[in-house]
Amino acid sequence: MEFTALLLAITIVMLVAWRGPRPLALGLFAAVMIACVATYLHHATDTLKLSF
């Protein structure tokens, strides 16, 4: 679900970058990048419950 939200946010940022003011686009881009890094770190630090 969070990946769908990130994809939607990236799409919105691209539309703002195409039509909107530059500072707004850069601010939204920074916010989405922080959200992407936070999502990555959340999933990269999960311990895997493997049993062999």
ZATITI-698126 format. One record per residue: z, x negated, y negated of N, C-alpha, C in turn; residue number from 1. Coordinates in Angstrom, 1 decimal, m for minus. Each point is the difference from the previous one (the first is absolute). Example, Ala and Ser with C-alpha at 12.3 -4.5 7.8 and 13.67 -1.06 7.14 Angstrom:
ZATITI-698126
<n.pz: 7.8 n.px: m13.2 n.py: 5.7 ca.pz: 0.0 ca.px: 0.9 ca.py: m1.2 c.pz: 0.0 c.px: m0.9 c.py: m1.2 num: 1>
<n.pz: m0.7 n.px: 0.4 n.py: m1.1 ca.pz: 0.0 ca.px: m0.9 ca.py: m1.1 c.pz: 0.8 c.px: 0.8 c.py: m1.1 num: 2>
END
This chain:
ZATITI-698126
<n.pz: 0.0 n.px: m0.8 n.py: 1.2 ca.pz: 0.0 ca.px: 0.8 ca.py: m1.2 c.pz: 0.0 c.px: m0.9 c.py: m1.3 num: 1>
<n.pz: 0.8 n.px: m1.0 n.py: 0.1 ca.pz: 0.0 ca.px: m0.9 ca.py: m1.2 c.pz: m1.3 c.px: m0.7 c.py: m0.3 num: 2>
<n.pz: m0.7 n.px: m0.3 n.py: 1.1 ca.pz: m1.3 ca.px: m0.6 ca.py: m0.2 c.pz: m1.0 c.px: 0.9 c.py: m0.6 num: 3>
<n.pz: 0.1 n.px: 1.3 n.py: 0.3 ca.pz: m0.9 ca.px: 1.0 ca.py: m0.6 c.pz: 0.3 c.px: 0.1 c.py: m1.5 num: 4>
<n.pz: 1.3 n.px: 0.0 n.py: m0.3 ca.pz: 0.4 ca.px: 0.0 ca.py: m1.4 c.pz: m0.5 c.px: m1.2 c.py: m0.8 num: 5>
<n.pz: 0.1 n.px: m1.2 n.py: 0.7 ca.pz: m0.5 ca.px: m1.2 ca.py: m0.7 c.pz: m1.5 c.px: 0.1 c.py: m0.2 num: 6>
<n.pz: m0.8 n.px: 0.5 n.py: 1.0 ca.pz: m1.4 ca.px: 0.1 ca.py: m0.2 c.pz: m0.3 c.px: 1.0 c.py: m1.1 num: 7>
<n.pz: 0.7 n.px: 1.1 n.py: m0.1 ca.pz: m0.2 ca.px: 0.9 ca.py: m1.1 c.pz: 0.3 c.px: m0.6 c.py: m1.4 num: 8>
<n.pz: 1.1 n.px: m0.8 n.py: 0.0 ca.pz: 0.4 ca.px: m0.7 ca.py: m1.2 c.pz: m1.1 c.px: m1.0 c.py: m0.4 num: 9>
<n.pz: m0.6 n.px: m0.7 n.py: 0.9 ca.pz: m1.0 ca.px: m1.0 ca.py: m0.3 c.pz: m1.3 c.px: 0.7 c.py: m0.5 num: 10>
<n.pz: m0.3 n.px: 1.1 n.py: 0.5 ca.pz: m1.1 ca.px: 0.8 ca.py: m0.4 c.pz: 0.2 c.px: 0.5 c.py: m1.5 num: 11>
<n.pz: 1.2 n.px: 0.4 n.py: m0.3 ca.pz: 0.3 ca.px: 0.4 ca.py: m1.3 c.pz: m0.1 c.px: m1.1 c.py: m1.0 num: 12>
<n.pz: 0.5 n.px: m1.2 n.py: 0.4 ca.pz: m0.1 ca.px: m1.2 ca.py: m0.8 c.pz: m1.4 c.px: m0.4 c.py: m0.3 num: 13>
<n.pz: m0.9 n.px: 0.1 n.py: 1.0 ca.pz: m1.4 ca.px: m0.3 ca.py: m0.2 c.pz: m0.6 c.px: 1.0 c.py: m1.0 num: 14>
<n.pz: 0.3 n.px: 1.3 n.py: 0.1 ca.pz: m0.5 ca.px: 1.0 ca.py: m0.9 c.pz: 0.4 c.px: m0.3 c.py: m1.4 num: 15>
<n.pz: 1.3 n.px: m0.4 n.py: m0.2 ca.pz: 0.6 ca.px: m0.3 ca.py: m1.3 c.pz: m0.7 c.px: m1.2 c.py: m0.5 num: 16>
<n.pz: m0.2 n.px: m1.0 n.py: 0.8 ca.pz: m0.7 ca.px: m1.3 ca.py: m0.4 c.pz: m1.4 c.px: 0.3 c.py: m0.5 num: 17>
<n.pz: m0.6 n.px: 1.0 n.py: 0.7 ca.pz: m1.4 ca.px: 0.3 ca.py: m0.4 c.pz: m0.1 c.px: 0.7 c.py: m1.3 num: 18>
<n.pz: 0.9 n.px: 1.0 n.py: m0.2 ca.pz: m0.1 ca.px: 0.9 ca.py: m1.2 c.pz: 1.1 c.px: m0.2 c.py: m1.0 num: 19>
<n.pz: 1.2 n.px: m0.4 n.py: 0.4 ca.pz: 1.1 ca.px: 0.0 ca.py: m0.9 c.pz: 0.2 c.px: m1.4 c.py: m0.8 num: 20>
<n.pz: 1.0 n.px: 0.0 n.py: m0.7 ca.pz: 0.3 ca.px: m1.2 ca.py: m0.8 c.pz: 0.5 c.px: m1.2 c.py: 0.9 num: 21>
<n.pz: m0.4 n.px: m1.2 n.py: m0.4 ca.pz: 0.3 ca.px: m1.2 ca.py: 0.8 c.pz: 1.5 c.px: m0.2 c.py: 0.3 num: 22>
<n.pz: 0.9 n.px: 0.1 n.py: m1.1 ca.pz: 1.4 ca.px: m0.3 ca.py: 0.3 c.pz: 0.6 c.px: 1.0 c.py: 1.0 num: 23>
<n.pz: m0.4 n.px: 1.3 n.py: 0.0 ca.pz: 0.4 ca.px: 0.9 ca.py: 1.0 c.pz: m0.4 c.px: m0.4 c.py: 1.4 num: 24>
<n.pz: m1.3 n.px: m0.4 n.py: 0.1 ca.pz: m0.5 ca.px: m0.4 ca.py: 1.3 c.pz: 0.7 c.px: m1.2 c.py: 0.6 num: 25>
<n.pz: 0.3 n.px: m0.9 n.py: m0.9 ca.pz: 0.7 ca.px: m1.3 ca.py: 0.4 c.pz: 1.4 c.px: 0.4 c.py: 0.5 num: 26>
<n.pz: 0.7 n.px: 0.8 n.py: m0.8 ca.pz: 1.3 ca.px: 0.5 ca.py: 0.4 c.pz: 0.1 c.px: 0.7 c.py: 1.3 num: 27>
<n.pz: m0.9 n.px: 0.9 n.py: 0.2 ca.pz: m0.1 ca.px: 0.7 ca.py: 1.3 c.pz: m0.3 c.px: m0.9 c.py: 1.1 num: 28>
<n.pz: m0.9 n.px: m1.0 n.py: m0.2 ca.pz: m0.4 ca.px: m0.9 ca.py: 1.0 c.pz: 1.2 c.px: m0.9 c.py: 0.4 num: 29>
<n.pz: 0.8 n.px: m0.4 n.py: m1.0 ca.pz: 1.2 ca.px: m0.8 ca.py: 0.3 c.pz: 1.0 c.px: 0.9 c.py: 0.8 num: 30>
<n.pz: 0.2 n.px: 1.3 n.py: m0.3 ca.pz: 0.9 ca.px: 0.8 ca.py: 0.7 c.pz: m0.5 c.px: 0.2 c.py: 1.5 num: 31>
<n.pz: m1.3 n.px: 0.2 n.py: 0.2 ca.pz: m0.5 ca.px: 0.2 ca.py: 1.3 c.pz: 0.2 c.px: m1.3 c.py: 0.8 num: 32>
<n.pz: m0.3 n.px: m1.1 n.py: m0.6 ca.pz: 0.2 ca.px: m1.3 ca.py: 0.7 c.pz: 1.4 c.px: m0.2 c.py: 0.5 num: 33>
<n.pz: 1.0 n.px: 0.4 n.py: m0.9 ca.pz: 1.4 ca.px: m0.1 ca.py: 0.4 c.pz: 0.3 c.px: 0.9 c.py: 1.1 num: 34>
<n.pz: m0.5 n.px: 1.2 n.py: 0.0 ca.pz: 0.2 ca.px: 0.9 ca.py: 1.1 c.pz: m0.6 c.px: m0.5 c.py: 1.3 num: 35>
<n.pz: m1.2 n.px: m0.6 n.py: m0.1 ca.pz: m0.6 ca.px: m0.6 ca.py: 1.2 c.pz: 0.8 c.px: m1.1 c.py: 0.6 num: 36>
<n.pz: 0.5 n.px: m0.9 n.py: m0.9 ca.pz: 0.8 ca.px: m1.1 ca.py: 0.5 c.pz: 1.3 c.px: 0.6 c.py: 0.6 num: 37>
<n.pz: 0.6 n.px: 1.0 n.py: m0.6 ca.pz: 1.3 ca.px: 0.6 ca.py: 0.5 c.pz: m0.3 c.px: 0.6 c.py: 1.4 num: 38>
<n.pz: m1.1 n.px: 0.7 n.py: 0.1 ca.pz: m0.3 ca.px: 0.6 ca.py: 1.3 c.pz: m0.3 c.px: m1.0 c.py: 1.1 num: 39>
<n.pz: m0.7 n.px: m1.1 n.py: m0.4 ca.pz: m0.2 ca.px: m1.1 ca.py: 0.9 c.pz: 1.3 c.px: m0.6 c.py: 0.5 num: 40>
<n.pz: 0.9 n.px: m0.3 n.py: m0.9 ca.pz: 1.2 ca.px: m0.6 ca.py: 0.3 c.pz: 0.9 c.px: 0.9 c.py: 0.9 num: 41>
<n.pz: m0.1 n.px: 1.3 n.py: m0.3 ca.pz: 0.8 ca.px: 0.9 ca.py: 0.8 c.pz: m0.5 c.px: 0.0 c.py: 1.4 num: 42>
<n.pz: m1.3 n.px: 0.0 n.py: 0.3 ca.pz: m0.5 ca.px: 0.0 ca.py: 1.3 c.pz: 0.0 c.px: m1.4 c.py: 0.7 num: 43>
<n.pz: m0.1 n.px: m1.0 n.py: m0.8 ca.pz: 0.0 ca.px: m1.4 ca.py: 0.6 c.pz: 1.4 c.px: m0.5 c.py: 0.4 num: 44>
<n.pz: 1.0 n.px: 0.6 n.py: m0.5 ca.pz: 1.4 ca.px: m0.4 ca.py: 0.4 c.pz: 0.6 c.px: 0.9 c.py: 1.0 num: 45>
<n.pz: m0.8 n.px: 1.0 n.py: 0.5 ca.pz: 0.5 ca.px: 0.9 ca.py: 1.1 c.pz: 0.1 c.px: m0.9 c.py: 1.3 num: 46>
<n.pz: 1.1 n.px: 0.2 n.py: 0.7 ca.pz: 0.2 ca.px: m0.7 ca.py: 1.3 c.pz: m0.7 c.px: 0.9 c.py: 1.0 num: 47>
<n.pz: m0.7 n.px: m0.7 n.py: 0.9 ca.pz: m0.7 ca.px: 0.7 ca.py: 1.1 c.pz: 0.9 c.px: 0.0 c.py: 1.2 num: 48>
<n.pz: 0.1 n.px: 1.2 n.py: 0.6 ca.pz: 0.8 ca.px: 0.2 ca.py: 1.1 c.pz: m0.9 c.px: m0.1 c.py: 1.3 num: 49>
<n.pz: m0.1 n.px: m1.3 n.py: 0.4 ca.pz: m0.9 ca.px: m0.2 ca.py: 1.2 c.pz: 0.9 c.px: m0.4 c.py: 1.1 num: 50>
<n.pz: m0.4 n.px: 0.5 n.py: 1.2 ca.pz: 0.7 ca.px: m0.5 ca.py: 1.2 c.pz: m1.1 c.px: m0.3 c.py: 1.1 num: 51>
<n.pz: 0.2 n.px: m1.2 n.py: 0.5 ca.pz: m1.0 ca.px: m0.4 ca.py: 1.0 c.pz: 0.6 c.px: m0.2 c.py: 1.3 num: 52>
END
